[in-house]
Amino acid sequence: MQDEDVARYKAQLEKRRDELMALSEISSDSRAAVALDQQSVGRLSRMDAMQGQQMAQAQERQRRAELMRIEQALSRIAEGDFGFCEDCGEEIALKRLDVDPSVRFCIRCAS
């Protein structure tokens, strides 16, 4: 893999990391505890709020998992191991990295 390819993937990973961190910050209120005050909201409204909270928490877990994969990929770039399958050691196809630069395995080992 050429240095310009690695630099392009690094830029993509950093951009996606920044986007995920911004989304996490924006959605922090949605994940907050739902008030159980009967006077301020009715039972159905509270249930809707709790469902919305659970959905926001699930999205945050997905964001955190993706952030972890991105950080691992950035570490592989820093160590010079980026673009190689962690299982067999073969180069990961550029087309596969174009889809998701944080992948750790070649298509053969992933399946």
C-alpha atoms as a printed R data frame, in Angstrom:
    type eleno elety resid chain resno       x       y      z
1   ATOM     1    CA   MET     A     1   0.000   0.000  0.000
2   ATOM     2    CA   GLN     A     2   1.297   3.426 -0.906
3   ATOM     3    CA   ASP     A     3   1.833   6.264  1.567
4   ATOM     4    CA   GLU     A     4  -0.808   8.450 -0.096
5   ATOM     5    CA   ASP     A     5  -3.385   5.667  0.362
6   ATOM     6    CA   VAL     A     6  -2.548   5.419  4.057
7   ATOM     7    CA   ALA     A     7  -2.758   9.212  4.421
8   ATOM     8    CA   ARG     A     8  -6.164   9.224  2.702
9   ATOM     9    CA   TYR     A     9  -7.495   6.490  5.003
10  ATOM    10    CA   LYS     A    10  -6.081   8.257  8.039
11  ATOM    11    CA   ALA     A    11  -7.874  11.467  7.050
12  ATOM    12    CA   GLN     A    12 -11.134   9.543  6.539
13  ATOM    13    CA   LEU     A    13 -10.800   7.854  9.924
14  ATOM    14    CA   GLU     A    14 -10.037  11.123 11.706
15  ATOM    15    CA   LYS     A    15 -12.974  12.854 10.019
16  ATOM    16    CA   ARG     A    16 -15.365  10.051 10.987
17  ATOM    17    CA   ARG     A    17 -14.005  10.071 14.560
18  ATOM    18    CA   ASP     A    18 -14.691  13.804 14.809
19  ATOM    19    CA   GLU     A    19 -18.213  13.334 13.409
20  ATOM    20    CA   LEU     A    20 -18.995  10.587 15.918
21  ATOM    21    CA   MET     A    21 -17.678  12.623 18.830
22  ATOM    22    CA   ALA     A    22 -19.795  15.596 17.756
23  ATOM    23    CA   LEU     A    23 -22.894  13.401 17.463
24  ATOM    24    CA   SER     A    24 -22.206  11.988 20.895
25  ATOM    25    CA   GLU     A    25 -21.998  15.476 22.346
26  ATOM    26    CA   ILE     A    26 -25.183  16.625 20.625
27  ATOM    27    CA   SER     A    27 -27.189  13.623 21.796
28  ATOM    28    CA   SER     A    28 -26.084  13.662 25.434
29  ATOM    29    CA   ASP     A    29 -29.385  15.220 26.578
30  ATOM    30    CA   SER     A    30 -31.353  12.438 24.860
31  ATOM    31    CA   ARG     A    31 -29.547   9.827 26.953
32  ATOM    32    CA   ALA     A    32 -30.192  11.573 30.273
33  ATOM    33    CA   ALA     A    33 -32.465  10.023 32.883
34  ATOM    34    CA   VAL     A    34 -36.184  10.521 32.352
35  ATOM    35    CA   ALA     A    35 -37.934  12.444 35.123
36  ATOM    36    CA   LEU     A    36 -40.695  10.483 36.849
37  ATOM    37    CA   ASP     A    37 -42.664  13.557 37.935
38  ATOM    38    CA   GLN     A    38 -46.353  12.720 37.312
39  ATOM    39    CA   GLN     A    39 -47.289  16.393 37.302
40  ATOM    40    CA   SER     A    40 -45.007  17.441 34.434
41  ATOM    41    CA   VAL     A    41 -45.729  14.613 31.975
42  ATOM    42    CA   GLY     A    42 -48.350  11.935 31.648
43  ATOM    43    CA   ARG     A    43 -47.698   8.212 31.677
44  ATOM    44    CA   LEU     A    44 -47.642   7.834 27.874
45  ATOM    45    CA   SER     A    45 -45.382  10.838 27.424
46  ATOM    46    CA   ARG     A    46 -43.017   9.423 30.018
47  ATOM    47    CA   MET     A    47 -43.034   6.038 28.255
48  ATOM    48    CA   ASP     A    48 -42.261   7.758 24.949
49  ATOM    49    CA   ALA     A    49 -39.430   9.652 26.629
50  ATOM    50    CA   MET     A    50 -38.028   6.423 28.111
51  ATOM    51    CA   GLN     A    51 -38.193   4.707 24.720
52  ATOM    52    CA   GLY     A    52 -36.409   7.666 23.131
53  ATOM    53    CA   GLN     A    53 -33.786   7.519 25.869
54  ATOM    54    CA   GLN     A    54 -33.197   3.806 25.270
55  ATOM    55    CA   MET     A    55 -32.840   4.366 21.529
56  ATOM    56    CA   ALA     A    56 -30.365   7.195 22.131
57  ATOM    57    CA   GLN     A    57 -28.373   4.982 24.495
58  ATOM    58    CA   ALA     A    58 -28.263   2.168 21.909
59  ATOM    59    CA   GLN     A    59 -27.033   4.620 19.268
60  ATOM    60    CA   GLU     A    60 -24.361   5.823 21.673
61  ATOM    61    CA   ARG     A    61 -23.172   2.240 22.252
62  ATOM    62    CA   GLN     A    62 -22.884   1.802 18.474
63  ATOM    63    CA   ARG     A    63 -20.960   5.084 18.202
64  ATOM    64    CA   ARG     A    64 -18.583   4.013 20.983
65  ATOM    65    CA   ALA     A    65 -17.939   0.670 19.275
66  ATOM    66    CA   GLU     A    66 -17.196   2.424 15.984
67  ATOM    67    CA   LEU     A    67 -14.941   4.922 17.757
68  ATOM    68    CA   MET     A    68 -13.004   2.028 19.262
69  ATOM    69    CA   ARG     A    69 -12.538   0.445 15.822
70  ATOM    70    CA   ILE     A    70 -11.385   3.802 14.433
71  ATOM    71    CA   GLU     A    71  -8.879   4.316 17.265
72  ATOM    72    CA   GLN     A    72  -7.521   0.804 16.686
73  ATOM    73    CA   ALA     A    73  -7.129   1.534 12.961
74  ATOM    74    CA   LEU     A    74  -5.323   4.797 13.716
75  ATOM    75    CA   SER     A    75  -3.003   2.870 16.042
76  ATOM    76    CA   ARG     A    76  -2.278   0.373 13.260
77  ATOM    77    CA   ILE     A    77  -1.424   3.304 10.983
78  ATOM    78    CA   ALA     A    78   0.969   4.716 13.584
79  ATOM    79    CA   GLU     A    79   2.608   1.311 14.043
80  ATOM    80    CA   GLY     A    80   2.862   0.640 10.302
81  ATOM    81    CA   ASP     A    81   0.511  -2.372 10.430
82  ATOM    82    CA   PHE     A    82  -2.425  -0.747  8.666
83  ATOM    83    CA   GLY     A    83  -3.906  -2.545  5.685
84  ATOM    84    CA   PHE     A    84  -2.803  -6.023  6.700
85  ATOM    85    CA   CYS     A    85  -5.131  -8.756  7.912
86  ATOM    86    CA   GLU     A    86  -4.723  -9.448 11.624
87  ATOM    87    CA   ASP     A    87  -5.391 -13.140 11.033
88  ATOM    88    CA   CYS     A    88  -3.403 -14.195  7.970
89  ATOM    89    CA   GLY     A    89  -1.142 -11.144  7.531
90  ATOM    90    CA   GLU     A    90  -2.094 -10.644  3.881
91  ATOM    91    CA   GLU     A    91  -2.850  -7.199  2.501
92  ATOM    92    CA   ILE     A    92  -6.486  -6.136  2.764
93  ATOM    93    CA   ALA     A    93  -7.937  -5.187 -0.627
94  ATOM    94    CA   LEU     A    94  -8.139  -1.435 -1.232
95  ATOM    95    CA   LYS     A    95 -11.777  -1.779 -2.263
96  ATOM    96    CA   ARG     A    96 -12.544  -3.286  1.149
97  ATOM    97    CA   LEU     A    97 -10.687  -0.475  2.902
98  ATOM    98    CA   ASP     A    98 -12.545   2.065  0.757
99  ATOM    99    CA   VAL     A    99 -15.815   0.785  2.212
100 ATOM   100    CA   ASP     A   100 -14.544   0.743  5.810
101 ATOM   101    CA   PRO     A   101 -10.966   1.788  6.581
102 ATOM   102    CA   SER     A   102 -11.275   0.403 10.115
103 ATOM   103    CA   VAL     A   103 -11.568  -3.254  9.035
104 ATOM   104    CA   ARG     A   104  -9.078  -5.626 10.620
105 ATOM   105    CA   PHE     A   105  -9.433  -8.683  8.421
106 ATOM   106    CA   CYS     A   106  -9.245  -9.517  4.727
107 ATOM   107    CA   ILE     A   107 -12.473 -10.706  3.118
108 ATOM   108    CA   ARG     A   108 -11.388 -14.355  3.287
109 ATOM   109    CA   CYS     A   109 -10.647 -14.275  7.032
110 ATOM   110    CA   ALA     A   110 -13.703 -12.143  7.785
111 ATOM   111    CA   SER     A   111 -16.010 -14.740  6.272
